[in-house]
Amino acid sequence: MSGPVSIQNDRAARLAAIQSALSGGLRGADRMVAALHPAEIAHVLESLPPRQRALAWELVAPEVQGEVLVELSEDVRSELLGSMRPDELVAATEGLPVDDLADLLVELPDALMRQVLRSMDQQDRDRLTRVLESPGDSASGLMNTDTVTVRPDVTLDVVLRYLRMRAELPEPTDCLFVVDRHDRYLGALPVLRLLTADPETMVSEQMDREVEPIPPTLPADEVAQLFESRDLLSAAVVSEDGKLLGRITVDDVVDVVREQAEHASLAAAGLDDDDDVFAGVRKTARRRALWLGINLLTALLAAWVVGFYEATIEKVVALAVLMPVVASMGGIAGTQTVTLIIRGIAVGKVHASNARWLFFKELSVGAVNGLIWATVVAIATWLWFRTWDIAAVIFVAIVINLVAAGIAGVMIPLALKRMRIDPALAGGVILTTVTDVVGFAALLGLGAIFLV
């Protein structure tokens, strides 16, 4: 635990020092910023209020501004891009990898995008255009077209001399891709094998033909799963006709994994993972208002159910006291299930083929936990109100609600996925509505039948 804590403490100390320098006339702030890695500069910028962020951005060296922009969240990046002159943007984009450059260009006005494209040579322009035309959430959107290719009919010594002539390799490079004269993918030549094998052997003898390429249409989350399951550092992206289009590297996949994790945690609260923590009040309030409105509608539905049994509550006041218990138990049980199912969907473990088994499993879990905890609550209710009638009603209500929570926890994410709606975004709200409505209806309905 000391490692992560130490990193967090270092970041906090660094941020405090830069903020102090910015507030004290910028003395020393330029040296502090210059000593940071581009990713660390991005973290500092995202951690500063808008006014200090603008001052800190002016201290970032022009030669690293492009790398910093790539690391920033969408909101903060858009803010800084809007403050830059066209010539500054063109200078910042020079030397960036094609996939990173594509991420920046999609946020620029058309006129400015064309200006950046005109500043590039024809080969890089063609590569960038192919990436821009690809869906961002697919393998083709993640790939970088900057690859090193070799032919199978040359020796390793020829390849080594070729690499010395190049003088540099794209980062990170763990293998070279072997293609024929028509650029059709044949396999991969690991750099380790290139350095350790007999230089006089042919590439065709040392290449790995078992490394399967990735189709350009494969969704980004499935690309991440492939990298995890196969322990890949890089992978070739190959078209349907077998031609090498580019490569995906592990740093791109790490970004996908991080974005998925942030999205899952923030979407449950109706927030966007690209939201700026220090955005203005009006902008933040406008973004959150819609989600609050949706929650209000679901709360009104639950309130309507309670109001329907108003006469029952007036006669048996104890039911009003016990309502939060039933709703809370169902909500927690449902949240446990829906979280597991959403994660299973995200990592590709939950499909229509195994949904039936999961349905009955969670139904059984809900019934077992319902019986156990309903017994506990019923005994507590009897000790509190000294009546077995109310204890029996809440016993049955909790069992019903926990079973319903288990069923809803499985069915809601699967139904949303089938309708192409993000389960992480809408699943929690719908689940809360179901458990509240079912819990209140079960408790008050049974109370109306047996206690009034």
Secondary structure, DSSP 8 states (H G I E B T S, - for coil): -HHHHHHHHHHHHHHHHHHHHHHTTSTTHHHHHHTS-HHHHHHHHHTS-HHHHHHHHHTS-HHHHHHHHHHS-HHHHHHHHHTS-HHHHHHHHTT--HHHHHHHHTTS-HHHHHHHHHTS-HHHHHHHHHHHTS-TTBHHHH-B----EE-TTSBHHHHHHHHHHH----SS-SEEEEE-TT-BEEEEEEHHHHHHS-TTSBHHHHSBS----B-TTSBHHHHHHHHHHHT-SEEEEE-TTSBEEEEEEHHHHHHHHHHHHHHHHHHTTT--TT--TT--HHHHHHHHHHHHHHHHHHHHHHHHHHHHTHHHHHH-HHHHHHHHHHHHHHHHHHHHHHHHHHHHHHTT---HHHHHHHHHHHHHHHHHHHHHHHHHHHHHHHHHH--HHHHHHHHHHHHHHHHHHHHHHHHHHHHHHHTT--HHHHHHHHHHHHHHHHHHHHHHHHHHHHT-
